[in-house]
């Protein structure tokens, strides 16, 4: 896909945004590192956020994720 984008003259090509703090503990750090090897820039686009429609469920998911991180 990257080769195609270059051949087509794309100035910007993004597999997926890397939102948040760039830290080795961030689950998306591997994606950041991969993109950085292509001399990509860290760009955070507006609109990259979670829209929480069920706050109670979101709290349960967040707590579960923290527990799983600690268990790893």
LUMFILUM-197437 format. One record per atom (N, C-alpha, C, CB): residue in one letter; x, y, z. Coordinates in pm, whole numbers, padded with zeros to 5 digits, always signed. Glycine has a CB too. Example, Ala and Ser with C-alpha at 12.3 -4.5 7.8 and 13.67 -1.06 7.14 Angstrom:
LUMFILUM-197437
A+01319-00569+00780A+01230-00450+00780A+01320-00330+00780A+01131-00447+00905S+01285-00225+00708S+01367-00106+00714S+01290+00003+00787S+01408-00060+00572
//
This chain:
LUMFILUM-197437
X+00082-00119+00000X+00000+00000+00000X+00086+00125+00000X-00093+00000+00120X+00197+00119+00073X+00285+00235+00077X+00347+00259-00060X+00396+00216+00183X+00392+00151-00126X+00449+00165-00261X+00347+00225-00356X+00498+00029-00314X+00223+00178-00348X+00117+00231-00434X+00099+00380-00411X-00015+00158-00409X+00096+00420-00284X+00075+00562-00252X+00189+00647-00308X+00065+00581-00100X+00312+00598-00298X+00426+00672-00351X+00416+00683-00503X+00559+00604-00311X+00384+00571-00568X+00370+00571-00714X+00260+00666-00761X+00341+00430-00764X+00156+00680-00681X+00043+00766-00716X+00069+00913-00679X-00083+00718-00647X+00183+00938-00615X+00218+01075-00580X+00150+01128-00456X+00186+01163-00693X+00102+01039-00372X+00036+01083-00248X+00137+01152-00157X-00030+00963-00174X+00098+01265-00102X+00184+01335-00006X+00156+01287+00136X+00164+01487-00015X+00036+01240+00160X-00003+01191+00293X-00069+01055+00275X-00098+01291+00366X-00024+00958+00354X-00086+00826+00355X-00078+00775+00497X-00016+00727+00254X-00187+00729+00549X-00190+00689+00688X-00269+00561+00704X-00250+00800+00775X-00206+00459+00762X-00278+00335+00791X-00381+00358+00900X-00181+00224+00832X-00339+00431+00999X-00422+00454+01117X-00351+00557+01201X-00449+00321+01198X-00425+00641+01267X-00362+00740+01352X-00307+00678+01479X-00461+00849+01387X-00210+00743+01536X-00153+00701+01664X-00183+00813+01763X+00002+00673+01653X-00292+00800+01833X-00335+00904+01924X-00273+00886+02062X-00487+00906+01935X-00258+00994+02131X-00212+00988+02269X-00063+01002+02285X-00256+00860+02330X-00015+00970+02401X+00126+00985+02436X+00207+00874+02369X+00145+00982+02589X+00319+00913+02309X+00409+00814+02249X+00497+00761+02361X+00495+00876+02132X+00466+00642+02407X+00535+00581+02519X+00542+00431+02492X+00462+00612+02655X+00651+00368+02530X+00666+00224+02505X+00558+00141+02572X+00801+00178+02552X+00492+00194+02674X+00385+00121+02741X+00251+00134+02669X+00371+00170+02884X+00243+00225+02573X+00121+00245+02496X+00103+00125+02402X+00126+00380+02415X-00015+00064+02399X-00038-00051+02312X-00014-00019+02163X-00178-00102+02331X-00022+00108+02125X-00001+00146+01985X+00143+00189+01957X-00096+00257+01948X+00234+00168+02052X+00372+00211+02031X+00435+00137+01913X+00454+00187+02158X+00405+00011+01895X+00458-00065+01783X+00418-00004+01649X+00412-00210+01790X+00294+00043+01640X+00247+00109+01519X+00323+00238+01496X+00096+00136+01527X+00344+00315+01601X+00422+00438+01589X+00563+00406+01540X+00428+00512+01725X+00628+00305+01600X+00765+00269+01564X+00771+00226+01417X+00817+00155+01656X+00674+00147+01372X+00667+00103+01234X+00660+00222+01139X+00546+00010+01213X+00570+00315+01169X+00552+00431+01083X+00675+00522+01085X+00427+00510+01125X+00736+00533+01201X+00853+00619+01216X+00969+00570+01128X+00897+00625+01363X+00978+00440+01105X+01085+00385+01020X+01073+00432+00876X+01082+00233+01024X+00956+00478+00836X+00937+00532+00702X+00953+00684+00700X+00799+00493+00649X+01015+00737+00804X+01035+00882+00820X+00903+00957+00826X+01119+00936+00705X+00802+00891+00878X+00673+00957+00894X+00674+01054+01011X+00564+00855+00913X+00586+01147+01007X+00572+01244+01115X+00459+01202+01207X+00547+01386+01060X+00472+01236+01334X+00365+01211+01430X+00261+01321+01411X+00419+01208+01578X+00142+01282+01371X+00034+01377+01348X-00091+01325+01416X+00009+01399+01195X-00153+01410+01494X-00278+01374+01560X-00388+01459+01497X-00270+01394+01717X-00481+01395+01428X-00587+01465+01357X-00704+01493+01450X-00633+01385+01236X-00772+01605+01427X-00893+01635+01504X-00996+01527+01479X-00949+01774+01466X-01070+01494+01579X-01176+01397+01564X-01137+01257+01606X-01222+01395+01424X-01010+01238+01639X-00967+01107+01686X-00998+01099+01835X-00816+01083+01658X-01113+01047+01864X-01154+01036+02003X-01262+00930+02014X-01204+01173+02058X-01288+00888+02133X-01396+00795+02158X-01519+00874+02201X-01356+00691+02266X-01630+00845+02138X-01757+00905+02179X-01826+00803+02269X-01848+00944+02054X-01829+00832+02396X-01885+00738+02493X-02036+00758+02500X-01820+00756+02633X-02108+00655+02460X-02254+00662+02463X-02312+00584+02580X-02312+00609+02333X-02230+00496+02639X-02274+00419+02756X-02166+00430+02863X-02302+00268+02718X-02173+00535+02947X-02067+00561+03045X-02040+00444+03140X-02103+00681+03125X-02141+00376+03186X-02120+00265+03280X-02041+00153+03213X-02255+00211+03333X-02078+00119+03090X-02007+00014+03016X-01863+00057+02988X-02079-00019+02884X-01842+00185+02957X-01708+00235+02930X-01619+00224+03053X-01714+00381+02882X-01676+00250+03171X-01598+00237+03295X-01560+00093+03321X-01678+00293+03414X-01650+00001+03294X-01621-00142+03313X-01510-00186+03217X-01749-00228+03289X-01519-00143+03092X-01416-00179+02993X-01281-00121+03034X-01456-00128+02852X-01277+00005+03076X-01152+00069+03116X-01090-00003+03236X-01175+00217+03150X-01173-00038+03334X-01123-00109+03452X-01070-00247+03414X-01234-00122+03559X-01139-00314+03324X-01096-00447+03278X-00963-00438+03205X-01203-00509+03186X-00946-00334+03125X-00820-00316+03052X-00703-00294+03147X-00830-00199+02954X-00727-00216+03251X-00622-00192+03351X-00583-00321+03421X-00668-00089+03453X-00682-00402+03457X-00655-00530+03522X-00573-00621+03430X-00787-00600+03562X-00610-00627+03302X-00537-00710+03206X-00393-00662+03189X-00610-00710+03071X-00372-00531+03187X-00236-00477+03176X-00150-00524+03292X-00238-00324+03170X-00208-00521+03412X-00133-00561+03530X-00104-00710+03530X-00210-00523+03657X-00195-00790+03476X-00175-00934+03472X-00069-00976+03370X-00307-01003+03440X-00051-00894+03268X+00051-00927+03167X+00186-00915+03229X+00041-00836+03043
//
